[in-house]
Amino acid sequence: MSIMYKRYYNCVLCFIIALLTTVSKSQAQDLPKELYVAANIPDSLKENANSVVRYSDITQNVKGPGKLIVKHHTIVTILNEKGDHEATMAMQYNKKYDTYSGIEMHVYDEKGVLIKKYHKSDMYDGAADDGFSLVTDDRFLGVKHTIASYPVTIEQEYEEDETSLIDLDTWYIQNAEQSVQNEYYHLSINKDAGFRYMNKNINIKPEKNMADNIDTYSWKVLNLKAVKPEEGAVSWRVLPKIEFASNYFEFYGMPGDFSSWGSYGKWLRSLYADVSTLSPEREVEIRKMTDTIKTEKEKARFLYNYMQQNMRYVSIQLGIGGLKPFPATFVDQKKYGDCKALSNYMSALLKAVNITSYSAIINAEANKEPADPLFPFDSFNHVILCVPFKNDTTWLECTSTTAPFGVLGSFTENRRALLVTENGGKLVNTPKSTAQENQFDSNTHIVLDGDGGAKAQIKILGTGEYRQEYIDMSAMKTDEQKEALLTGLGIKQPSAFDFTFGKDINGTKEVELNLEFDKFCDIKSGDKQFYRPLAFTLWDQTVPILEKRKTDYYFDFPREKKSVTTIDLPQGFEVETLPTNQALKFTYGNYEVNYTYDAAKNQVTSIAKFNLTNHVIPAAKYTEMQQYLDAIVKAQNKKLVIRRKA
């Protein structure tokens, strides 16, 4: 690029920015045409980007607790098919409390020529089917443009009027692999509302003005490069956003105080006041069921198993039912409920035998963003139960019919939950599982024939996450089970294959496989045959080499794996080459494998062990981990060589 062209380009860019700064103060009607032309995107904003936010102006006008008007105007250029989701306009709403107006979506070609218009009448408007709720009063409004060629620019405008909410909208500044050319955000709110905001992965301050007791905040972001998340990173540690909250809210006509975790917990507790007790007759029955059980914990275990055997999970999202559970008496009669209702029901069972427990709201799913003790904000999506015994605390996942008593798993472990207590909300940590609690233990016996075929018997014992994996697998169709087992274990395609999902005792799930292979050896060369001495790989994941890792690497859970493989050689064969034993160490784990040959039995035994003691690997340890995982994969590729005796 010449110096003259650079100067010209910078002048044009400065003019556009200055103009945008002016028009962004109102809902712009006539934006510069340059914002619709793909060729005008600076090269620096195309790097690692699937889409570019050319312009975004969002205004939140908080009219009072639970009352909010939001105006959206965005222009996004999609560079390739990975950015296609930006061509979708989607809004979820409740007919009673939300209304949308001024809905428009315009599509422009790469030169900025308008090629398509969408209006509200073109959009799907129907029940919001989330795939798991039995019934919901939420609705979905949306339309998707099918892209014929790239680049293409999508402009969206609408206004939303909300009259029931807990938190204000969050400003998600950019998605992964998306750059930002011009973004503006405005928020106005009464000065006495207790407004708060929290920067996440960005450090910008707003301009603040006040008039007629209304505080107005204005932020802007210009020329923000795309972020390409590193493999194994979590988005909440990387992508910039700003969360907004106020101390006072109104949800479905019920006013509340969110100035602290304690006050929010008190409000939630009020929702449970009239729904948390069984009928007197049922309480008598429950006490009779547990009369002979001596300790409180064993009573709780019995009642948890009773609930698992008699109730099922069904999501119901009606009105304030998104937060208020259905009565324990309803669940007792109907035999179903959602996470809130089942946790509340389990609490009612415990209450009947004088055991204290608390519903705990939590942000569920592996490695999800934890609640911030210093910034009360409703980021929760699930409810579990906390039972504080005298000497320890037990946590219960009440939506599962298969979870062992007191085991949460990666879905809700190792994060903060808000206990809903009689004294208000209390933010506490859920337990973290250890590698020893997520065990995979296999024992394999392989009998080779002289032609390179084999028969194999495999027995697997799984605890923790591995147990749950096989329980989930047992509910699949037979063909899906076969594929999942072979793929998960990394086993060659057999010529015959049958399997059994066996007993599930004391938190350990059994799986047995019987396989036959017409060709089991990897290579045949004259009188020699080459085999993998291990029935399957304990670990096959590697990570790319990086000069400098920026973020921590996240696995789903810590784990411990062991594989014992015994191979009976064919009659007339002997070992020519036995792999050497190996031991590898890493700050957060180790791998070792040992090989032995019993000449008397003509049998090779391989024992491999792998563990990962921590599921979050600090960025500073990434290179060590990368080298360690590479070494494991290489170690598992060693060959056992057998030959026909002379």
Protein Blocks (a to p, Z undefined) as FASTA:
>chain_A
ZZklmmmmmmmmmmmmmmmmmmmmpccfbdcfklmpmklpcfklmgopabdcfbdcdddd
dfbghiacdddddddddfbfklmmmmpccddddfklgccehiacddddfkopafbdcdfk
lpccddddehlafbdcbdcdddddddfbdcdddddddddddfbdfbdcdddfbachiacf
bdcddddddfklopacddehiacddddddeehiacdddddehiacddddehiafklmbgc
dddddfbdceehiacdfkbfklmmmmmmmmmmmmmcccfklmmmmmmmmmmpmbfklmmm
mmmmmmmmmgccddddehjllmmccdfklmmmnopacfklmmmmmmmmmmmnopacdddd
ddedehiacddfklgcdfbfbdcdddddfkbccdddfkbckbcghiabjmlgoiaddddd
fkbccddddddddfklmccdddddddddfkopacdddddddehjlmmmmmmmmmmcfklm
mmmmmmmnopacdfbdcddddddeehiacdddddddfblbfbdghjbccddfbfbdfbfc
dcdddfbafbdcddfbdcdddddddddddehiacfbdcdddddddfkbccdddddddfkl
opacdddddddfbfbdcfklmmmmmmmmmmmmmmmmpccdddddZZ
